[in-house]
Amino acid sequence: MLVAKVGLDGHDRGAKVIACILRDAGMEVIYTGLHQTPEMVVEAALQEDVDALGLSILSGAHMTLFPRVMKLMKEKGMGDVLLTGGGIIPPEDQAALSKLGVGRLFGPGTPGEEIVGYMRAEVARRAAAGRKKTKGAKA
């Protein structure tokens, strides 16, 4: 799992808390730090071969940054990697991002167990779907 702060948003306490919660649940977590570009984050996720990429966005730029990261992930062949995240994201924007393929988005106060449960279930679901795709593929 890669946890990232994209753009000029300097509020990283939530991202650090989530990184610790996921790590304490037994997940390998990489935190990129502040002020990353979408290109930097996607490249780091590609290099680290992550199963999931979580963006923490409190700046209001979620409708720009999530689609940009999603586009870059697809260009790099990372369509099987879960893009998720959290921050202050209105429900109507969450619905629009979901239609683009972004996973569940979590707001402030979401219990850590809920995030861990979602991450485990969604990564496992994607892994099983990937195995089904490759099982019938010809070499």
Phi and psi in radians as a Rosetta constraint file:
Dihedral C 1 N 2 CA 2 C 2 CIRCULARHARMONIC -1.953 0.35
Dihedral N 2 CA 2 C 2 N 3 CIRCULARHARMONIC 2.223 0.35
Dihedral C 2 N 3 CA 3 C 3 CIRCULARHARMONIC -1.891 0.35
Dihedral N 3 CA 3 C 3 N 4 CIRCULARHARMONIC 2.246 0.35
Dihedral C 3 N 4 CA 4 C 4 CIRCULARHARMONIC -2.362 0.35
Dihedral N 4 CA 4 C 4 N 5 CIRCULARHARMONIC 2.592 0.35
Dihedral C 4 N 5 CA 5 C 5 CIRCULARHARMONIC -1.937 0.35
Dihedral N 5 CA 5 C 5 N 6 CIRCULARHARMONIC 1.950 0.35
Dihedral C 5 N 6 CA 6 C 6 CIRCULARHARMONIC -1.818 0.35
Dihedral N 6 CA 6 C 6 N 7 CIRCULARHARMONIC 2.435 0.35
Dihedral C 6 N 7 CA 7 C 7 CIRCULARHARMONIC 1.541 0.35
Dihedral N 7 CA 7 C 7 N 8 CIRCULARHARMONIC -2.742 0.35
Dihedral C 7 N 8 CA 8 C 8 CIRCULARHARMONIC -1.573 0.35
Dihedral N 8 CA 8 C 8 N 9 CIRCULARHARMONIC -0.011 0.35
Dihedral C 8 N 9 CA 9 C 9 CIRCULARHARMONIC -1.058 0.35
Dihedral N 9 CA 9 C 9 N 10 CIRCULARHARMONIC 2.116 0.35
Dihedral C 9 N 10 CA 10 C 10 CIRCULARHARMONIC -1.791 0.35
Dihedral N 10 CA 10 C 10 N 11 CIRCULARHARMONIC 0.175 0.35
Dihedral C 10 N 11 CA 11 C 11 CIRCULARHARMONIC -1.672 0.35
Dihedral N 11 CA 11 C 11 N 12 CIRCULARHARMONIC 1.812 0.35
Dihedral C 11 N 12 CA 12 C 12 CIRCULARHARMONIC -2.037 0.35
Dihedral N 12 CA 12 C 12 N 13 CIRCULARHARMONIC 0.107 0.35
Dihedral C 12 N 13 CA 13 C 13 CIRCULARHARMONIC -1.042 0.35
Dihedral N 13 CA 13 C 13 N 14 CIRCULARHARMONIC -0.793 0.35
Dihedral C 13 N 14 CA 14 C 14 CIRCULARHARMONIC -1.074 0.35
Dihedral N 14 CA 14 C 14 N 15 CIRCULARHARMONIC -0.744 0.35
Dihedral C 14 N 15 CA 15 C 15 CIRCULARHARMONIC -1.090 0.35
Dihedral N 15 CA 15 C 15 N 16 CIRCULARHARMONIC -0.715 0.35
Dihedral C 15 N 16 CA 16 C 16 CIRCULARHARMONIC -1.176 0.35
Dihedral N 16 CA 16 C 16 N 17 CIRCULARHARMONIC -0.685 0.35
Dihedral C 16 N 17 CA 17 C 17 CIRCULARHARMONIC -1.110 0.35
Dihedral N 17 CA 17 C 17 N 18 CIRCULARHARMONIC -0.794 0.35
Dihedral C 17 N 18 CA 18 C 18 CIRCULARHARMONIC -1.102 0.35
Dihedral N 18 CA 18 C 18 N 19 CIRCULARHARMONIC -0.742 0.35
Dihedral C 18 N 19 CA 19 C 19 CIRCULARHARMONIC -1.022 0.35
Dihedral N 19 CA 19 C 19 N 20 CIRCULARHARMONIC -0.732 0.35
Dihedral C 19 N 20 CA 20 C 20 CIRCULARHARMONIC -1.181 0.35
Dihedral N 20 CA 20 C 20 N 21 CIRCULARHARMONIC -0.728 0.35
Dihedral C 20 N 21 CA 21 C 21 CIRCULARHARMONIC -1.057 0.35
Dihedral N 21 CA 21 C 21 N 22 CIRCULARHARMONIC -0.812 0.35
Dihedral C 21 N 22 CA 22 C 22 CIRCULARHARMONIC -1.156 0.35
Dihedral N 22 CA 22 C 22 N 23 CIRCULARHARMONIC -0.717 0.35
Dihedral C 22 N 23 CA 23 C 23 CIRCULARHARMONIC -1.087 0.35
Dihedral N 23 CA 23 C 23 N 24 CIRCULARHARMONIC -0.785 0.35
Dihedral C 23 N 24 CA 24 C 24 CIRCULARHARMONIC -1.136 0.35
Dihedral N 24 CA 24 C 24 N 25 CIRCULARHARMONIC -0.379 0.35
Dihedral C 24 N 25 CA 25 C 25 CIRCULARHARMONIC -1.495 0.35
Dihedral N 25 CA 25 C 25 N 26 CIRCULARHARMONIC 0.040 0.35
Dihedral C 25 N 26 CA 26 C 26 CIRCULARHARMONIC 1.724 0.35
Dihedral N 26 CA 26 C 26 N 27 CIRCULARHARMONIC 0.126 0.35
Dihedral C 26 N 27 CA 27 C 27 CIRCULARHARMONIC -1.577 0.35
Dihedral N 27 CA 27 C 27 N 28 CIRCULARHARMONIC 2.586 0.35
Dihedral C 27 N 28 CA 28 C 28 CIRCULARHARMONIC -1.423 0.35
Dihedral N 28 CA 28 C 28 N 29 CIRCULARHARMONIC 2.176 0.35
Dihedral C 28 N 29 CA 29 C 29 CIRCULARHARMONIC -2.222 0.35
Dihedral N 29 CA 29 C 29 N 30 CIRCULARHARMONIC 2.341 0.35
Dihedral C 29 N 30 CA 30 C 30 CIRCULARHARMONIC -2.024 0.35
Dihedral N 30 CA 30 C 30 N 31 CIRCULARHARMONIC 2.247 0.35
Dihedral C 30 N 31 CA 31 C 31 CIRCULARHARMONIC -1.924 0.35
Dihedral N 31 CA 31 C 31 N 32 CIRCULARHARMONIC 2.209 0.35
Dihedral C 31 N 32 CA 32 C 32 CIRCULARHARMONIC -1.428 0.35
Dihedral N 32 CA 32 C 32 N 33 CIRCULARHARMONIC -0.341 0.35
Dihedral C 32 N 33 CA 33 C 33 CIRCULARHARMONIC 1.591 0.35
Dihedral N 33 CA 33 C 33 N 34 CIRCULARHARMONIC -3.089 0.35
Dihedral C 33 N 34 CA 34 C 34 CIRCULARHARMONIC -1.420 0.35
Dihedral N 34 CA 34 C 34 N 35 CIRCULARHARMONIC 2.787 0.35
Dihedral C 34 N 35 CA 35 C 35 CIRCULARHARMONIC 1.058 0.35
Dihedral N 35 CA 35 C 35 N 36 CIRCULARHARMONIC 0.772 0.35
Dihedral C 35 N 36 CA 36 C 36 CIRCULARHARMONIC -1.567 0.35
Dihedral N 36 CA 36 C 36 N 37 CIRCULARHARMONIC 2.601 0.35
Dihedral C 36 N 37 CA 37 C 37 CIRCULARHARMONIC -1.534 0.35
Dihedral N 37 CA 37 C 37 N 38 CIRCULARHARMONIC 2.769 0.35
Dihedral C 37 N 38 CA 38 C 38 CIRCULARHARMONIC -0.959 0.35
Dihedral N 38 CA 38 C 38 N 39 CIRCULARHARMONIC -0.689 0.35
Dihedral C 38 N 39 CA 39 C 39 CIRCULARHARMONIC -1.102 0.35
Dihedral N 39 CA 39 C 39 N 40 CIRCULARHARMONIC -0.730 0.35
Dihedral C 39 N 40 CA 40 C 40 CIRCULARHARMONIC -1.110 0.35
Dihedral N 40 CA 40 C 40 N 41 CIRCULARHARMONIC -0.743 0.35
Dihedral C 40 N 41 CA 41 C 41 CIRCULARHARMONIC -1.175 0.35
Dihedral N 41 CA 41 C 41 N 42 CIRCULARHARMONIC -0.792 0.35
Dihedral C 41 N 42 CA 42 C 42 CIRCULARHARMONIC -1.145 0.35
Dihedral N 42 CA 42 C 42 N 43 CIRCULARHARMONIC -0.708 0.35
Dihedral C 42 N 43 CA 43 C 43 CIRCULARHARMONIC -1.098 0.35
Dihedral N 43 CA 43 C 43 N 44 CIRCULARHARMONIC -0.739 0.35
Dihedral C 43 N 44 CA 44 C 44 CIRCULARHARMONIC -1.097 0.35
Dihedral N 44 CA 44 C 44 N 45 CIRCULARHARMONIC -0.745 0.35
Dihedral C 44 N 45 CA 45 C 45 CIRCULARHARMONIC -1.102 0.35
Dihedral N 45 CA 45 C 45 N 46 CIRCULARHARMONIC -0.690 0.35
Dihedral C 45 N 46 CA 46 C 46 CIRCULARHARMONIC -1.150 0.35
Dihedral N 46 CA 46 C 46 N 47 CIRCULARHARMONIC -0.830 0.35
Dihedral C 46 N 47 CA 47 C 47 CIRCULARHARMONIC -1.098 0.35
Dihedral N 47 CA 47 C 47 N 48 CIRCULARHARMONIC -0.639 0.35
Dihedral C 47 N 48 CA 48 C 48 CIRCULARHARMONIC -1.501 0.35
Dihedral N 48 CA 48 C 48 N 49 CIRCULARHARMONIC -0.113 0.35
Dihedral C 48 N 49 CA 49 C 49 CIRCULARHARMONIC 0.943 0.35
Dihedral N 49 CA 49 C 49 N 50 CIRCULARHARMONIC 0.928 0.35
Dihedral C 49 N 50 CA 50 C 50 CIRCULARHARMONIC -1.389 0.35
Dihedral N 50 CA 50 C 50 N 51 CIRCULARHARMONIC 2.763 0.35
Dihedral C 50 N 51 CA 51 C 51 CIRCULARHARMONIC -1.570 0.35
Dihedral N 51 CA 51 C 51 N 52 CIRCULARHARMONIC -0.400 0.35
Dihedral C 51 N 52 CA 52 C 52 CIRCULARHARMONIC -2.617 0.35
Dihedral N 52 CA 52 C 52 N 53 CIRCULARHARMONIC 2.595 0.35
Dihedral C 52 N 53 CA 53 C 53 CIRCULARHARMONIC -2.235 0.35
Dihedral N 53 CA 53 C 53 N 54 CIRCULARHARMONIC 2.122 0.35
Dihedral C 53 N 54 CA 54 C 54 CIRCULARHARMONIC -1.987 0.35
Dihedral N 54 CA 54 C 54 N 55 CIRCULARHARMONIC 2.168 0.35
Dihedral C 54 N 55 CA 55 C 55 CIRCULARHARMONIC -1.770 0.35
Dihedral N 55 CA 55 C 55 N 56 CIRCULARHARMONIC 2.339 0.35
Dihedral C 55 N 56 CA 56 C 56 CIRCULARHARMONIC -1.857 0.35
Dihedral N 56 CA 56 C 56 N 57 CIRCULARHARMONIC 2.038 0.35
Dihedral C 56 N 57 CA 57 C 57 CIRCULARHARMONIC -2.306 0.35
Dihedral N 57 CA 57 C 57 N 58 CIRCULARHARMONIC 2.042 0.35
Dihedral C 57 N 58 CA 58 C 58 CIRCULARHARMONIC -2.044 0.35
Dihedral N 58 CA 58 C 58 N 59 CIRCULARHARMONIC 0.060 0.35
Dihedral C 58 N 59 CA 59 C 59 CIRCULARHARMONIC -1.508 0.35
Dihedral N 59 CA 59 C 59 N 60 CIRCULARHARMONIC -0.196 0.35
Dihedral C 59 N 60 CA 60 C 60 CIRCULARHARMONIC 1.562 0.35
Dihedral N 60 CA 60 C 60 N 61 CIRCULARHARMONIC 0.041 0.35
Dihedral C 60 N 61 CA 61 C 61 CIRCULARHARMONIC -1.655 0.35
Dihedral N 61 CA 61 C 61 N 62 CIRCULARHARMONIC 0.335 0.35
Dihedral C 61 N 62 CA 62 C 62 CIRCULARHARMONIC -1.081 0.35
Dihedral N 62 CA 62 C 62 N 63 CIRCULARHARMONIC -0.569 0.35
Dihedral C 62 N 63 CA 63 C 63 CIRCULARHARMONIC -1.337 0.35
Dihedral N 63 CA 63 C 63 N 64 CIRCULARHARMONIC -0.182 0.35
Dihedral C 63 N 64 CA 64 C 64 CIRCULARHARMONIC -1.741 0.35
Dihedral N 64 CA 64 C 64 N 65 CIRCULARHARMONIC -0.814 0.35
Dihedral C 64 N 65 CA 65 C 65 CIRCULARHARMONIC -1.306 0.35
Dihedral N 65 CA 65 C 65 N 66 CIRCULARHARMONIC -0.772 0.35
Dihedral C 65 N 66 CA 66 C 66 CIRCULARHARMONIC -1.059 0.35
Dihedral N 66 CA 66 C 66 N 67 CIRCULARHARMONIC -0.853 0.35
Dihedral C 66 N 67 CA 67 C 67 CIRCULARHARMONIC -1.066 0.35
Dihedral N 67 CA 67 C 67 N 68 CIRCULARHARMONIC -0.653 0.35
Dihedral C 67 N 68 CA 68 C 68 CIRCULARHARMONIC -1.131 0.35
Dihedral N 68 CA 68 C 68 N 69 CIRCULARHARMONIC -0.798 0.35
Dihedral C 68 N 69 CA 69 C 69 CIRCULARHARMONIC -1.108 0.35
Dihedral N 69 CA 69 C 69 N 70 CIRCULARHARMONIC -0.747 0.35
Dihedral C 69 N 70 CA 70 C 70 CIRCULARHARMONIC -1.047 0.35
Dihedral N 70 CA 70 C 70 N 71 CIRCULARHARMONIC -0.774 0.35
Dihedral C 70 N 71 CA 71 C 71 CIRCULARHARMONIC -1.068 0.35
Dihedral N 71 CA 71 C 71 N 72 CIRCULARHARMONIC -0.804 0.35
Dihedral C 71 N 72 CA 72 C 72 CIRCULARHARMONIC -1.110 0.35
Dihedral N 72 CA 72 C 72 N 73 CIRCULARHARMONIC -0.690 0.35
Dihedral C 72 N 73 CA 73 C 73 CIRCULARHARMONIC -1.075 0.35
Dihedral N 73 CA 73 C 73 N 74 CIRCULARHARMONIC -0.767 0.35
Dihedral C 73 N 74 CA 74 C 74 CIRCULARHARMONIC -1.111 0.35
Dihedral N 74 CA 74 C 74 N 75 CIRCULARHARMONIC -0.726 0.35
Dihedral C 74 N 75 CA 75 C 75 CIRCULARHARMONIC -1.075 0.35
Dihedral N 75 CA 75 C 75 N 76 CIRCULARHARMONIC -0.542 0.35
Dihedral C 75 N 76 CA 76 C 76 CIRCULARHARMONIC -1.591 0.35
Dihedral N 76 CA 76 C 76 N 77 CIRCULARHARMONIC 0.103 0.35
Dihedral C 76 N 77 CA 77 C 77 CIRCULARHARMONIC 1.299 0.35
Dihedral N 77 CA 77 C 77 N 78 CIRCULARHARMONIC 0.500 0.35
Dihedral C 77 N 78 CA 78 C 78 CIRCULARHARMONIC -1.842 0.35
Dihedral N 78 CA 78 C 78 N 79 CIRCULARHARMONIC 0.607 0.35
Dihedral C 78 N 79 CA 79 C 79 CIRCULARHARMONIC -1.124 0.35
Dihedral N 79 CA 79 C 79 N 80 CIRCULARHARMONIC -0.345 0.35
Dihedral C 79 N 80 CA 80 C 80 CIRCULARHARMONIC -1.543 0.35
Dihedral N 80 CA 80 C 80 N 81 CIRCULARHARMONIC -0.112 0.35
Dihedral C 80 N 81 CA 81 C 81 CIRCULARHARMONIC -1.468 0.35
Dihedral N 81 CA 81 C 81 N 82 CIRCULARHARMONIC 2.294 0.35
Dihedral C 81 N 82 CA 82 C 82 CIRCULARHARMONIC -1.237 0.35
Dihedral N 82 CA 82 C 82 N 83 CIRCULARHARMONIC 2.201 0.35
Dihedral C 82 N 83 CA 83 C 83 CIRCULARHARMONIC -1.857 0.35
Dihedral N 83 CA 83 C 83 N 84 CIRCULARHARMONIC 2.043 0.35
Dihedral C 83 N 84 CA 84 C 84 CIRCULARHARMONIC -2.400 0.35
Dihedral N 84 CA 84 C 84 N 85 CIRCULARHARMONIC -3.020 0.35
Dihedral C 84 N 85 CA 85 C 85 CIRCULARHARMONIC 2.873 0.35
Dihedral N 85 CA 85 C 85 N 86 CIRCULARHARMONIC -2.799 0.35
Dihedral C 85 N 86 CA 86 C 86 CIRCULARHARMONIC -2.954 0.35
Dihedral N 86 CA 86 C 86 N 87 CIRCULARHARMONIC 3.096 0.35
Dihedral C 86 N 87 CA 87 C 87 CIRCULARHARMONIC 2.458 0.35
Dihedral N 87 CA 87 C 87 N 88 CIRCULARHARMONIC -2.711 0.35
Dihedral C 87 N 88 CA 88 C 88 CIRCULARHARMONIC -1.670 0.35
Dihedral N 88 CA 88 C 88 N 89 CIRCULARHARMONIC 1.643 0.35
Dihedral C 88 N 89 CA 89 C 89 CIRCULARHARMONIC -2.257 0.35
Dihedral N 89 CA 89 C 89 N 90 CIRCULARHARMONIC 1.981 0.35
Dihedral C 89 N 90 CA 90 C 90 CIRCULARHARMONIC -1.030 0.35
Dihedral N 90 CA 90 C 90 N 91 CIRCULARHARMONIC 2.619 0.35
Dihedral C 90 N 91 CA 91 C 91 CIRCULARHARMONIC -0.941 0.35
Dihedral N 91 CA 91 C 91 N 92 CIRCULARHARMONIC -0.684 0.35
Dihedral C 91 N 92 CA 92 C 92 CIRCULARHARMONIC -1.170 0.35
Dihedral N 92 CA 92 C 92 N 93 CIRCULARHARMONIC -0.583 0.35
Dihedral C 92 N 93 CA 93 C 93 CIRCULARHARMONIC -1.275 0.35
Dihedral N 93 CA 93 C 93 N 94 CIRCULARHARMONIC -0.633 0.35
Dihedral C 93 N 94 CA 94 C 94 CIRCULARHARMONIC -1.053 0.35
Dihedral N 94 CA 94 C 94 N 95 CIRCULARHARMONIC -0.741 0.35
Dihedral C 94 N 95 CA 95 C 95 CIRCULARHARMONIC -1.114 0.35
Dihedral N 95 CA 95 C 95 N 96 CIRCULARHARMONIC -0.740 0.35
Dihedral C 95 N 96 CA 96 C 96 CIRCULARHARMONIC -1.134 0.35
Dihedral N 96 CA 96 C 96 N 97 CIRCULARHARMONIC -0.706 0.35
Dihedral C 96 N 97 CA 97 C 97 CIRCULARHARMONIC -1.196 0.35
Dihedral N 97 CA 97 C 97 N 98 CIRCULARHARMONIC -0.630 0.35
Dihedral C 97 N 98 CA 98 C 98 CIRCULARHARMONIC -1.057 0.35
Dihedral N 98 CA 98 C 98 N 99 CIRCULARHARMONIC -0.696 0.35
Dihedral C 98 N 99 CA 99 C 99 CIRCULARHARMONIC -1.113 0.35
Dihedral N 99 CA 99 C 99 N 100 CIRCULARHARMONIC -0.450 0.35
Dihedral C 99 N 100 CA 100 C 100 CIRCULARHARMONIC -1.426 0.35
Dihedral N 100 CA 100 C 100 N 101 CIRCULARHARMONIC -0.168 0.35
Dihedral C 100 N 101 CA 101 C 101 CIRCULARHARMONIC 1.886 0.35
Dihedral N 101 CA 101 C 101 N 102 CIRCULARHARMONIC 0.063 0.35
Dihedral C 101 N 102 CA 102 C 102 CIRCULARHARMONIC -1.277 0.35
Dihedral N 102 CA 102 C 102 N 103 CIRCULARHARMONIC 2.406 0.35
Dihedral C 102 N 103 CA 103 C 103 CIRCULARHARMONIC -1.257 0.35
Dihedral N 103 CA 103 C 103 N 104 CIRCULARHARMONIC -2.943 0.35
Dihedral C 103 N 104 CA 104 C 104 CIRCULARHARMONIC -1.057 0.35
Dihedral N 104 CA 104 C 104 N 105 CIRCULARHARMONIC 2.488 0.35
Dihedral C 104 N 105 CA 105 C 105 CIRCULARHARMONIC -1.999 0.35
Dihedral N 105 CA 105 C 105 N 106 CIRCULARHARMONIC 2.393 0.35
Dihedral C 105 N 106 CA 106 C 106 CIRCULARHARMONIC -1.977 0.35
Dihedral N 106 CA 106 C 106 N 107 CIRCULARHARMONIC 2.375 0.35
Dihedral C 106 N 107 CA 107 C 107 CIRCULARHARMONIC -1.699 0.35
Dihedral N 107 CA 107 C 107 N 108 CIRCULARHARMONIC 3.026 0.35
Dihedral C 107 N 108 CA 108 C 108 CIRCULARHARMONIC -0.982 0.35
Dihedral N 108 CA 108 C 108 N 109 CIRCULARHARMONIC 2.451 0.35
Dihedral C 108 N 109 CA 109 C 109 CIRCULARHARMONIC 1.545 0.35
Dihedral N 109 CA 109 C 109 N 110 CIRCULARHARMONIC -0.044 0.35
Dihedral C 109 N 110 CA 110 C 110 CIRCULARHARMONIC -1.145 0.35
Dihedral N 110 CA 110 C 110 N 111 CIRCULARHARMONIC 2.244 0.35
Dihedral C 110 N 111 CA 111 C 111 CIRCULARHARMONIC -1.042 0.35
Dihedral N 111 CA 111 C 111 N 112 CIRCULARHARMONIC 2.429 0.35
Dihedral C 111 N 112 CA 112 C 112 CIRCULARHARMONIC -0.993 0.35
Dihedral N 112 CA 112 C 112 N 113 CIRCULARHARMONIC -0.664 0.35
Dihedral C 112 N 113 CA 113 C 113 CIRCULARHARMONIC -1.085 0.35
Dihedral N 113 CA 113 C 113 N 114 CIRCULARHARMONIC -0.586 0.35
Dihedral C 113 N 114 CA 114 C 114 CIRCULARHARMONIC -1.178 0.35
Dihedral N 114 CA 114 C 114 N 115 CIRCULARHARMONIC -0.719 0.35
Dihedral C 114 N 115 CA 115 C 115 CIRCULARHARMONIC -1.184 0.35
Dihedral N 115 CA 115 C 115 N 116 CIRCULARHARMONIC -0.790 0.35
Dihedral C 115 N 116 CA 116 C 116 CIRCULARHARMONIC -1.060 0.35
Dihedral N 116 CA 116 C 116 N 117 CIRCULARHARMONIC -0.792 0.35
Dihedral C 116 N 117 CA 117 C 117 CIRCULARHARMONIC -1.054 0.35
Dihedral N 117 CA 117 C 117 N 118 CIRCULARHARMONIC -0.767 0.35
Dihedral C 117 N 118 CA 118 C 118 CIRCULARHARMONIC -1.106 0.35
Dihedral N 118 CA 118 C 118 N 119 CIRCULARHARMONIC -0.816 0.35
Dihedral C 118 N 119 CA 119 C 119 CIRCULARHARMONIC -1.035 0.35
Dihedral N 119 CA 119 C 119 N 120 CIRCULARHARMONIC -0.841 0.35
Dihedral C 119 N 120 CA 120 C 120 CIRCULARHARMONIC -1.070 0.35
Dihedral N 120 CA 120 C 120 N 121 CIRCULARHARMONIC -0.822 0.35
Dihedral C 120 N 121 CA 121 C 121 CIRCULARHARMONIC -1.158 0.35
Dihedral N 121 CA 121 C 121 N 122 CIRCULARHARMONIC -0.761 0.35
Dihedral C 121 N 122 CA 122 C 122 CIRCULARHARMONIC -1.250 0.35
Dihedral N 122 CA 122 C 122 N 123 CIRCULARHARMONIC -0.703 0.35
Dihedral C 122 N 123 CA 123 C 123 CIRCULARHARMONIC -1.133 0.35
Dihedral N 123 CA 123 C 123 N 124 CIRCULARHARMONIC -0.722 0.35
Dihedral C 123 N 124 CA 124 C 124 CIRCULARHARMONIC -1.120 0.35
Dihedral N 124 CA 124 C 124 N 125 CIRCULARHARMONIC -0.718 0.35
Dihedral C 124 N 125 CA 125 C 125 CIRCULARHARMONIC -1.082 0.35
Dihedral N 125 CA 125 C 125 N 126 CIRCULARHARMONIC -0.777 0.35
Dihedral C 125 N 126 CA 126 C 126 CIRCULARHARMONIC -1.162 0.35
Dihedral N 126 CA 126 C 126 N 127 CIRCULARHARMONIC -0.663 0.35
Dihedral C 126 N 127 CA 127 C 127 CIRCULARHARMONIC -1.126 0.35
Dihedral N 127 CA 127 C 127 N 128 CIRCULARHARMONIC -0.754 0.35
Dihedral C 127 N 128 CA 128 C 128 CIRCULARHARMONIC -1.123 0.35
Dihedral N 128 CA 128 C 128 N 129 CIRCULARHARMONIC -0.703 0.35
Dihedral C 128 N 129 CA 129 C 129 CIRCULARHARMONIC -1.121 0.35
Dihedral N 129 CA 129 C 129 N 130 CIRCULARHARMONIC -0.680 0.35
Dihedral C 129 N 130 CA 130 C 130 CIRCULARHARMONIC -1.149 0.35
Dihedral N 130 CA 130 C 130 N 131 CIRCULARHARMONIC -0.670 0.35
Dihedral C 130 N 131 CA 131 C 131 CIRCULARHARMONIC -1.152 0.35
Dihedral N 131 CA 131 C 131 N 132 CIRCULARHARMONIC -0.671 0.35
Dihedral C 131 N 132 CA 132 C 132 CIRCULARHARMONIC -1.129 0.35
Dihedral N 132 CA 132 C 132 N 133 CIRCULARHARMONIC -0.678 0.35
Dihedral C 132 N 133 CA 133 C 133 CIRCULARHARMONIC -1.143 0.35
Dihedral N 133 CA 133 C 133 N 134 CIRCULARHARMONIC -0.758 0.35
Dihedral C 133 N 134 CA 134 C 134 CIRCULARHARMONIC -1.420 0.35
Dihedral N 134 CA 134 C 134 N 135 CIRCULARHARMONIC -0.370 0.35
Dihedral C 134 N 135 CA 135 C 135 CIRCULARHARMONIC -1.056 0.35
Dihedral N 135 CA 135 C 135 N 136 CIRCULARHARMONIC -0.708 0.35
Dihedral C 135 N 136 CA 136 C 136 CIRCULARHARMONIC -1.638 0.35
Dihedral N 136 CA 136 C 136 N 137 CIRCULARHARMONIC -0.001 0.35
Dihedral C 136 N 137 CA 137 C 137 CIRCULARHARMONIC -1.295 0.35
Dihedral N 137 CA 137 C 137 N 138 CIRCULARHARMONIC 2.573 0.35
Dihedral C 137 N 138 CA 138 C 138 CIRCULARHARMONIC -1.598 0.35
Dihedral N 138 CA 138 C 138 N 139 CIRCULARHARMONIC 2.468 0.35
